[in-house]
Amino acid sequence: MAPALAISIPSASTATPAESKPFTQYHVVLQLPLRKHEIKKRYTDFTNLHDALVSQTNQAPPAPLPPKSWLRRTVNNESLTEERRQGLEKYLKSIVEADDARWRSSSAWRSFLNLPSGTSTLSSNGSLVGGSTSGKQQQGIADPNQWLDVHRDLKTQIQTARQQLKQREAAMTAQQQHSLAAEAKASLVRAATSIAQLDDGLRRISSASQGDEAGWGGSSKLGEGEIRRRRDLLGAARKEVEGLEGVLRSQASKSAAGTSSSGAAASPQTAGAVASTGDKDALWRGTSAGQKPKGRVLGGPLKETERTRELDNTGLLQQQQQIMEEQEEDVLTLGKTVAKLKDMGILIHEELEVQNAMLGMVEEDAGRVQGKIDVARSRIKKIR
């Protein structure tokens, strides 16, 4: 899964303020899921961040800051600037990629990066780690833009839970199954919390859009169509979460039943590791991939034929491949026939155009002869 936040320091520049000495500023680029965010920080900002992280977490980040040089300055010194840029980039990436999320969850980290509301960073194993909850988030979703940010995080949480359930299905030991099940449960709990926040926020936005002054005012108003669209998005997300919760419960009950009744056919470590087809289908329930049209089916299931009864899976596969090759040959033959019919149709069309032209000439000649006959008749009348 692609990280929700990628951080780098691709370049540095020299700032020359009018009231102070020139200094070097480093361009910190944050690649968010749908946009890119760039901030400029001095070396002192990094030292302040380091001190704040140590103060809030009681532990230094994994990578140290590049040392401060008392004899040289980075201004007009490209080698020193590049060396410090690489060190600062390594420092930030060590925080983002660390297994321990204490530094990413601190308020100092989010304040340093100016992260927008609802943005999350990732741990090294790809699991989502939300930032610290601000007072604005505790009070509820404040505006439509924040609603979209939270909904984006909700989709990421649902996708993370789905991936964890798929990994649990492929796990071979009970320990891995329990660990992945716990992670999936945590992701679903976060998703359910986000759904509750989105539902409450959408009700407030709807009240504000209807002229209720108890809402947030005109800047938070949305049209009826947009509110209806967001309500549909929320309903689809709720169905996905319910489907994944059902898969998690069925996997847990199956694992417990398999462990208690495991015998010679399955060891206790692998009991319940394989999910049924229904569980696999339920993983995609509520998504576009799982919304397949269900038509009316007449009759019972297909019966075995003389050709398929004596074949195993490999034989059936070969038979299907042979049938597909025969169908492809039939399609090619049909294509050649259609091409010939097309050529014949073109020739007939051209012949009809020639015949139409000839009929036009005959019509003109007939008109000319009829005129001469009329003149002759008039002269005969005069002679009489």
C-alpha positions as CSV (number, residue, x, y, z in Angstrom):
1,M,0.0,0.0,0.0
2,A,1.3,3.5,-0.9
3,P,2.3,5.6,2.2
4,A,-0.2,8.3,3.2
5,L,2.8,10.6,3.8
6,A,6.2,10.7,2.0
7,I,8.7,13.2,3.3
8,S,11.9,14.5,1.7
9,I,14.2,17.5,1.5
10,P,15.1,17.8,-2.1
11,S,16.8,21.2,-2.0
12,A,17.9,24.2,0.0
13,S,18.0,27.9,-0.6
14,T,19.5,31.1,1.0
15,A,17.0,33.6,2.4
16,T,18.2,37.3,2.6
17,P,15.8,39.2,5.0
18,A,16.3,42.9,5.2
19,E,16.5,43.1,9.0
20,S,18.8,40.2,9.7
21,K,21.7,38.2,8.2
22,P,21.2,35.7,5.4
23,F,20.5,32.2,6.4
24,T,19.9,28.8,4.8
25,Q,16.4,27.3,4.7
26,Y,15.6,23.7,3.7
27,H,12.6,22.9,1.6
28,V,10.7,20.1,3.3
29,V,8.3,18.4,0.8
30,L,5.4,16.3,2.1
31,Q,3.7,14.2,-0.5
32,L,0.1,13.7,0.7
33,P,-2.4,11.3,-0.9
34,L,-3.9,13.9,-3.2
35,R,-1.6,16.9,-3.1
36,K,1.9,18.1,-2.3
37,H,2.8,20.4,0.6
38,E,6.1,22.3,0.9
39,I,7.4,24.1,3.9
40,K,10.7,25.9,4.5
41,K,12.6,25.4,7.8
42,R,15.9,26.6,9.3
43,Y,18.3,24.5,11.1
44,T,17.2,26.1,14.4
45,D,13.6,24.8,13.6
46,F,15.0,21.3,13.5
47,T,16.8,21.7,16.8
48,N,13.7,23.1,18.4
49,L,11.7,20.1,17.0
50,H,14.3,17.7,18.4
51,D,14.1,19.3,21.9
52,A,10.3,19.2,21.8
53,L,10.2,15.6,20.8
54,V,12.6,14.5,23.5
55,S,10.5,16.6,26.0
56,Q,7.2,15.1,25.0
57,T,8.2,11.5,24.4
58,N,11.1,11.1,26.9
59,Q,13.2,9.5,24.1
60,A,15.3,10.9,21.3
61,P,14.3,10.0,17.7
62,P,16.1,7.1,16.0
63,A,18.5,9.2,13.9
64,P,20.6,12.1,15.4
65,L,20.5,15.6,14.0
66,P,23.6,16.6,12.0
67,P,26.0,18.5,14.2
68,K,26.1,22.3,14.3
69,S,29.3,23.8,12.9
70,W,30.7,26.7,15.0
71,L,33.5,27.6,12.6
72,R,31.7,27.4,9.2
73,R,28.4,28.6,7.9
74,T,26.1,27.0,5.3
75,V,25.6,30.3,3.5
76,N,27.8,30.3,0.4
77,N,29.1,26.8,1.3
78,E,27.5,24.2,-1.0
79,S,29.3,21.2,0.4
80,L,28.3,21.9,4.0
81,T,24.7,22.7,2.9
82,E,24.4,19.5,1.0
83,E,25.9,17.5,3.9
84,R,23.4,19.0,6.4
85,R,20.5,18.6,3.9
86,Q,21.2,14.9,3.7
87,G,21.5,14.6,7.5
88,L,18.2,16.5,8.1
89,E,16.4,14.4,5.5
90,K,17.7,11.2,7.1
91,Y,16.5,12.5,10.5
92,L,12.9,13.1,9.3
93,K,12.7,9.8,7.4
94,S,13.8,7.9,10.5
95,I,10.8,9.3,12.4
96,V,8.4,8.5,9.6
97,E,9.7,5.0,9.0
98,A,10.2,4.1,12.7
99,D,8.2,1.2,14.2
100,D,7.6,3.3,17.3
101,A,4.9,5.9,16.6
102,R,5.5,8.1,19.7
103,W,7.3,10.8,17.7
104,R,4.8,10.9,14.9
105,S,1.9,11.1,17.4
106,S,3.3,14.1,19.2
107,S,1.9,17.6,18.8
108,A,5.4,19.0,18.1
109,W,5.8,16.8,15.0
110,R,2.4,17.9,13.5
111,S,3.1,21.5,14.4
112,F,6.5,21.3,12.7
113,L,5.1,19.9,9.5
114,N,2.0,22.1,9.5
115,L,0.0,19.0,8.8
116,P,-3.7,19.7,7.8
117,S,-6.5,18.3,9.9
118,G,-7.1,14.6,9.3
119,T,-3.7,13.8,7.8
120,S,-2.0,10.5,8.9
121,T,1.5,9.2,8.7
122,L,2.6,5.6,8.4
123,S,4.8,3.3,10.3
124,S,7.4,1.1,8.7
125,N,5.1,-1.8,8.3
126,G,2.4,0.2,6.5
127,S,-0.1,0.5,9.4
128,L,-1.8,3.9,9.8
129,V,-0.8,6.0,12.8
130,G,-3.0,9.0,13.4
131,G,-1.7,12.2,14.7
132,S,-2.6,13.8,18.0
133,T,-6.2,14.9,18.3
134,S,-6.5,18.7,18.4
135,G,-9.2,20.6,20.2
136,K,-10.9,21.3,16.9
137,Q,-11.2,17.6,16.1
138,Q,-12.5,16.9,19.6
139,Q,-15.3,19.3,19.0
140,G,-16.3,17.7,15.7
141,I,-15.7,18.2,12.0
142,A,-15.5,22.0,11.4
143,D,-16.1,22.5,7.7
144,P,-16.7,20.6,4.4
145,N,-13.0,20.5,3.6
146,Q,-12.2,18.9,6.9
147,W,-15.0,16.4,6.2
148,L,-13.3,15.4,3.0
149,D,-10.0,14.9,4.8
150,V,-11.5,12.7,7.4
151,H,-13.4,10.7,4.7
152,R,-10.1,10.2,2.9
153,D,-8.6,8.8,6.1
154,L,-11.6,6.6,6.5
155,K,-11.1,5.1,3.1
156,T,-7.4,4.4,4.0
157,Q,-8.4,2.8,7.2
158,I,-10.9,0.5,5.4
159,Q,-8.3,-0.4,2.8
160,T,-5.8,-1.2,5.6
161,A,-8.3,-3.4,7.4
162,R,-9.0,-5.3,4.2
163,Q,-5.3,-5.8,3.5
164,Q,-4.8,-7.1,7.1
165,L,-7.7,-9.5,6.7
166,K,-6.3,-10.8,3.5
167,Q,-2.9,-11.3,5.2
168,R,-4.6,-13.1,8.1
169,E,-6.2,-15.4,5.6
170,A,-2.8,-16.3,4.2
171,A,-1.1,-16.6,7.6
172,M,0.2,-20.1,8.5
173,T,0.6,-19.8,12.2
174,A,-1.9,-19.0,15.0
175,Q,0.3,-16.3,16.3
176,Q,0.3,-14.4,13.0
177,Q,-3.5,-14.9,12.7
178,H,-4.1,-13.4,16.2
179,S,-1.7,-10.5,15.5
180,L,-3.3,-9.6,12.2
181,A,-6.8,-10.0,13.5
182,A,-6.0,-7.6,16.3
183,E,-4.6,-5.0,13.8
184,A,-7.7,-5.4,11.6
185,K,-10.0,-5.0,14.6
186,A,-8.1,-1.8,15.6
187,S,-8.4,-0.4,12.0
188,L,-12.2,-1.2,12.0
189,V,-12.6,0.5,15.3
190,R,-10.9,3.6,13.9
191,A,-13.1,3.4,10.8
192,A,-16.2,3.2,12.9
193,T,-15.1,6.2,14.9
194,S,-14.5,8.2,11.7
195,I,-17.9,7.2,10.4
196,A,-19.6,8.5,13.6
197,Q,-17.6,11.8,13.3
198,L,-18.5,12.1,9.6
199,D,-22.2,11.4,10.3
200,D,-22.3,14.1,13.0
201,G,-20.4,16.6,10.9
202,L,-22.7,16.0,7.9
203,R,-25.7,16.7,10.0
204,R,-24.2,20.0,11.2
205,I,-23.3,21.0,7.7
206,S,-26.8,20.1,6.5
207,S,-28.3,22.3,9.3
208,A,-26.0,25.2,8.3
209,S,-26.9,24.8,4.6
210,Q,-30.6,25.0,5.5
211,G,-30.1,28.4,7.2
212,D,-29.9,27.1,10.8
213,E,-27.7,29.6,12.6
214,A,-26.8,27.0,15.2
215,G,-24.6,25.5,12.5
216,W,-21.3,27.2,11.4
217,G,-22.5,29.9,9.0
218,G,-22.5,30.6,5.3
219,S,-18.9,29.5,4.6
220,S,-19.8,25.9,5.5
221,K,-22.9,25.6,3.4
222,L,-23.2,22.9,0.7
223,G,-25.8,22.3,-1.9
224,E,-28.4,19.5,-1.6
225,G,-26.8,17.5,-4.3
226,E,-23.4,17.6,-2.6
227,I,-24.9,16.7,0.8
228,R,-26.7,13.8,-0.8
229,R,-23.5,12.6,-2.5
230,R,-21.6,12.7,0.8
231,R,-24.4,10.8,2.5
232,D,-24.1,8.1,-0.1
233,L,-20.4,7.9,0.4
234,L,-20.9,7.5,4.1
235,G,-23.5,4.8,3.6
236,A,-21.2,2.9,1.3
237,A,-18.3,3.1,3.8
238,R,-20.6,1.9,6.6
239,K,-21.5,-1.1,4.5
240,E,-17.9,-1.9,3.8
241,V,-17.0,-1.7,7.5
242,E,-20.0,-4.0,8.5
243,G,-18.9,-6.5,5.8
244,L,-15.3,-6.5,7.1
245,E,-16.5,-6.9,10.7
246,G,-18.6,-9.9,9.6
247,V,-15.5,-11.4,7.9
248,L,-13.4,-10.9,11.0
249,R,-16.0,-12.6,13.2
250,S,-16.4,-15.5,10.9
251,Q,-12.6,-16.0,10.7
252,A,-12.3,-15.8,14.5
253,S,-15.0,-18.4,15.0
254,K,-13.7,-20.7,12.3
255,S,-10.2,-20.4,13.8
256,A,-11.5,-21.4,17.2
257,A,-13.5,-24.3,15.9
258,G,-10.6,-25.5,13.8
259,T,-8.2,-25.4,16.7
260,S,-10.5,-27.4,18.9
261,S,-11.2,-30.1,16.3
262,S,-7.8,-30.2,14.6
263,G,-6.5,-33.7,14.0
264,A,-4.3,-35.5,11.6
265,A,-5.5,-33.5,8.6
266,A,-4.5,-30.1,10.1
267,S,-2.1,-29.1,12.8
268,P,-3.1,-26.6,15.5
269,Q,-0.9,-24.0,13.9
270,T,-2.6,-24.1,10.6
271,A,-6.2,-24.8,11.7
272,G,-8.6,-22.1,10.5
273,A,-5.9,-20.4,8.3
274,V,-7.9,-21.0,5.1
275,A,-11.0,-18.9,4.6
276,S,-14.0,-20.0,2.6
277,T,-15.2,-18.5,-0.7
278,G,-17.9,-16.6,1.1
279,D,-15.4,-15.0,3.4
280,K,-13.3,-13.9,0.4
281,D,-16.3,-12.5,-1.3
282,A,-17.3,-10.6,1.8
283,L,-14.0,-8.8,1.8
284,W,-15.1,-6.9,-1.2
285,R,-18.8,-6.5,-0.2
286,G,-19.9,-2.9,-0.4
287,T,-17.2,-1.9,-2.9
288,S,-17.5,-1.4,-6.7
289,A,-15.7,-4.8,-7.2
290,G,-18.3,-6.5,-5.0
291,Q,-21.4,-4.8,-6.5
292,K,-22.1,-7.3,-9.3
293,P,-25.5,-7.5,-10.8
294,K,-27.4,-10.5,-9.6
295,G,-29.8,-11.8,-12.4
296,R,-32.5,-14.3,-12.2
297,V,-31.3,-17.9,-12.4
298,L,-33.6,-20.6,-13.8
299,G,-33.1,-24.3,-12.9
300,G,-30.6,-25.9,-10.6
301,P,-26.8,-26.1,-10.8
302,L,-25.2,-27.5,-14.0
303,K,-24.7,-31.2,-14.1
304,E,-21.7,-33.2,-15.0
305,T,-21.5,-34.3,-18.7
306,E,-19.8,-37.3,-20.3
307,R,-16.8,-35.1,-21.2
308,T,-16.3,-33.6,-17.8
309,R,-17.1,-36.5,-15.5
310,E,-13.8,-38.3,-15.9
311,L,-11.6,-35.2,-15.9
312,D,-9.7,-33.7,-13.0
313,N,-9.0,-30.0,-12.5
314,T,-6.0,-30.1,-14.9
315,G,-8.1,-31.9,-17.5
316,L,-11.0,-29.5,-17.1
317,L,-8.5,-26.6,-17.5
318,Q,-7.1,-28.1,-20.7
319,Q,-10.6,-28.7,-22.0
320,Q,-11.6,-25.2,-21.4
321,Q,-8.5,-23.9,-23.1
322,Q,-9.2,-26.1,-26.1
323,I,-12.8,-24.9,-26.2
324,M,-11.5,-21.3,-26.1
325,E,-9.1,-21.9,-28.9
326,E,-11.9,-23.4,-31.0
327,Q,-14.1,-20.4,-30.3
328,E,-11.3,-18.1,-31.3
329,E,-10.9,-20.0,-34.6
330,D,-14.7,-19.7,-35.1
331,V,-14.5,-16.0,-34.4
332,L,-11.7,-15.6,-36.9
333,T,-13.6,-17.5,-39.6
334,L,-16.7,-15.4,-38.8
335,G,-14.6,-12.3,-39.1
336,K,-13.4,-13.3,-42.6
337,T,-17.0,-14.1,-43.7
338,V,-18.2,-10.7,-42.4
339,A,-15.3,-9.0,-44.3
340,K,-16.3,-10.7,-47.5
341,L,-20.0,-9.6,-46.9
342,K,-18.7,-6.1,-46.3
343,D,-16.8,-6.1,-49.7
344,M,-19.9,-7.5,-51.4
345,G,-22.0,-4.8,-49.9
346,I,-19.6,-2.1,-51.0
347,L,-19.7,-3.5,-54.6
348,I,-23.5,-3.6,-54.6
349,H,-23.6,0.0,-53.3
350,E,-21.3,1.1,-56.2
351,E,-23.3,-0.8,-58.8
352,L,-26.5,0.8,-57.4
353,E,-25.0,4.2,-57.8
354,V,-24.1,3.5,-61.4
355,Q,-27.6,2.2,-62.1
356,N,-29.1,5.3,-60.5
357,A,-27.0,7.5,-62.7
358,M,-28.1,5.5,-65.8
359,L,-31.8,5.8,-64.8
360,G,-31.3,9.5,-64.4
361,M,-29.9,9.7,-68.0
362,V,-32.9,7.6,-69.3
363,E,-35.3,9.9,-67.5
364,E,-33.7,13.0,-69.2
365,D,-33.9,11.3,-72.6
366,A,-37.5,10.4,-72.1
367,G,-38.3,14.0,-71.2
368,R,-36.5,15.3,-74.2
369,V,-38.4,12.8,-76.6
370,Q,-41.7,13.7,-74.9
371,G,-41.1,17.3,-75.7
372,K,-40.4,16.6,-79.3
373,I,-43.6,14.4,-79.6
374,D,-45.6,17.3,-78.1
375,V,-44.1,19.7,-80.7
376,A,-44.9,17.3,-83.6
377,R,-48.5,16.9,-82.3
378,S,-49.0,20.6,-82.3
379,R,-47.8,21.0,-85.9
380,I,-50.1,18.2,-87.1
381,K,-53.0,20.0,-85.6
382,K,-52.1,23.2,-87.5
383,I,-51.9,21.2,-90.8
384,R,-55.3,19.9,-90.3
